[in-house]
C-alpha cells in the first residue's frame, strides 16, 4: 500500500471499528500523536494504548455524534494531509460545534510514525463551557 492508501484506510473503512483496526495495524509502536493546543484533548500521546485512552475513548464518551467529515487529501512522499470539518455536541453542556481541521500524517516503511492535528479550536472550546 502507498502511504496515502494507508492514511485513507484509517478514514474510509466500512465502520469506525474498521478504521480503528486499520489505525492500530499501521501505527508504529512508538508513534507520536499530537492533539492541538486549545483543543479539549490537547497533548502528545505515544503509542496506540495512550492514543486510544486519551483521544478516542474520550471522544466516544464525552461527545454526542462527534465526527470528522472528510473533504480530501494532499500527499507528498512520507507525508499526507486529510482535511475537513469536525462537528458534534458536548454532553455536559449540550452545545453543538463545527470546526475546520487538518490532520498531518507522517509515515516510514509502511507505518504511521506521527499524527498532528491542526484545528480551529475556538468553537470546540466554546462548546465545552
N, C-alpha and C positions, 0 to 999 in steps of 0.2 A: 504494500500500500504506500502511496505517496504521503508526505506529511499533511497535505491538505485533506486527503481522504481519511486519515486518522482523526484529524480535528472534526471533520464533518460527522464521523461516526459517533462522536460524543453529543451531537445535537439532533441528528436525523434518524435515530432509531425508531422502531415502531411504538416505543413507550419510554417513559422516563427511566424505568428499570433497565431497559436495554441500553440507553445512553450511559447510565451509571456503570453498568458492567463493562461497556467499551472504555470508559474513562479508566476504570480500575485496571483493565487489561493492558492499556497503553501507557499508563502512568509510571514513570521511573520511581523506584523505591524512595529516592531522596528528592523527589520533585518539590519545587518551591511554588506555593500558591499564595498570591497576594491579592487581598480584597482592599479596595481603595480607601485612603484616609477620608474620614467623614461619612463613610458608609457604615450602617449599623454592625456589620460583621468585620469591620476593618481589622487588618492584621496580616501576618505572614504565617503560613502553616506549612509544615514539612511532612510529606508522605500521605498516603491515602487515608489512613485512620484519622489523623488530625484534620484533614480536609473534610472528611465525611462528618465528623463530630462538630466541628466549628462552623461549617458552612451549610452543607446540605441538610443535616438534621435540624438546624435552626430555621432554615428557610421553610422546611416542611412543617415545623411545629409552631412557629411564631407568625406565619402569614397565611392568608386565605387566597387561593388561586394565584400564588406567586408564579410568574412565568417570564421567560425571555422569548420575545418574538423576533426571530432571526430575519434579517433583511439581506445579508450577503456575506461574502468572504473576500479577503485580499491575501494573497500568499506570495512569498518571496524566499526561496531557499529553505532555511531552517525555521522560518517564522511564518505564522498565519494569524490573521485577524478576523474575528467574527464580529459583526456589528448589528445592532438592532435596538430594541426597546424593552426595558423591564416594566412590569406592572404587577400590582397586587394590592391587597388590603391587609393592614397590620391588625392582628387580632385584638390586641389590648385597647386600641383607640378606635377601631372600625373605620380608619381613614384609608382611602384609596390613593395610589400614586402611579405616575408614569415617569420614566426617566430614560434618556438616551444612554447607550452603553456600547463599549467596545471591549473585546477580550483579546489580549495578545498572548499567543501560544508560541513556545519555543520547543523544538524537538531535536533530538540527536539519536541517530541509529535506530529509528523507528519507535522511540519512546518520547513521551512528553516530559520535558525537564523543568518547564516553568509555565506559569499562567499569571497574567497580570490584568486586573480589572481597571478600566477607566470608565467612570460613571458620573453623571450629573447627580450627585448625592443629595443636593438640597431638597428636592421633592421627597426623596426616600426618608431623609431625616425628619422632615415636617410630618410625615405620616406616623412616625413613632411617638410624637409628642401631643 
